[in-house]
């Protein structure tokens, strides 16, 4: 049983042209789809709709992204890049 995706959660993309890259969930569409962004190729104002089956949910949930989305309804691309970079670095990638 897979855990439910959460807003601010870091995911690894398993399928598509962004394969093996990290992204952050900014919206949950329904039980099958989420909107993801990475702040670089996939900016906040153009999120990618992704099937959760094509994502590997990481245990990390960024409180910075979550609180920013709750407070202002958006998050800066720089913050997204920073969070992903910090997570990938912590994993040694």
Residue pairs with C-beta under 8 A, 6 or more apart in sequence:
2 52
2 57
3 57
5 11
5 25
5 28
5 34
5 52
5 55
5 57
6 25
6 28
6 61
7 25
7 26
7 27
7 28
7 65
7 66
7 69
8 24
8 25
8 26
8 61
8 62
8 63
8 64
8 65
8 66
8 69
9 24
9 25
9 57
9 58
9 60
9 61
9 62
10 22
10 23
10 24
10 58
10 60
10 61
10 62
10 83
10 84
10 87
11 22
11 23
11 24
11 25
11 34
11 36
11 55
11 56
11 57
11 58
12 20
12 21
12 22
12 55
12 56
12 58
13 19
13 20
13 21
13 22
13 23
13 36
13 50
13 54
13 55
14 20
14 54
14 55
14 56
15 51
15 54
16 50
16 54
18 38
18 41
18 42
18 48
21 38
22 38
22 58
22 84
22 87
22 88
23 36
23 37
23 38
23 42
23 48
23 50
23 55
23 84
24 36
24 37
24 38
24 39
24 62
24 65
24 80
24 83
24 84
25 34
25 35
25 36
26 35
26 36
26 37
26 44
26 47
26 65
26 69
26 75
27 34
27 35
27 47
28 34
28 35
29 35
29 49
31 52
32 51
32 52
32 53
33 49
33 50
33 51
33 52
34 49
34 50
34 52
34 55
35 47
35 48
35 49
35 50
36 42
36 47
36 48
36 50
36 55
37 43
37 44
37 46
37 47
37 48
37 77
37 80
38 80
38 81
38 84
39 76
39 77
39 78
39 79
39 80
39 81
39 82
39 84
40 77
40 80
40 81
42 48
43 77
44 74
44 75
44 76
44 77
44 80
58 87
60 87
62 83
62 87
64 79
64 83
65 75
65 79
65 80
65 83
68 74
68 75
68 76
68 79
69 75
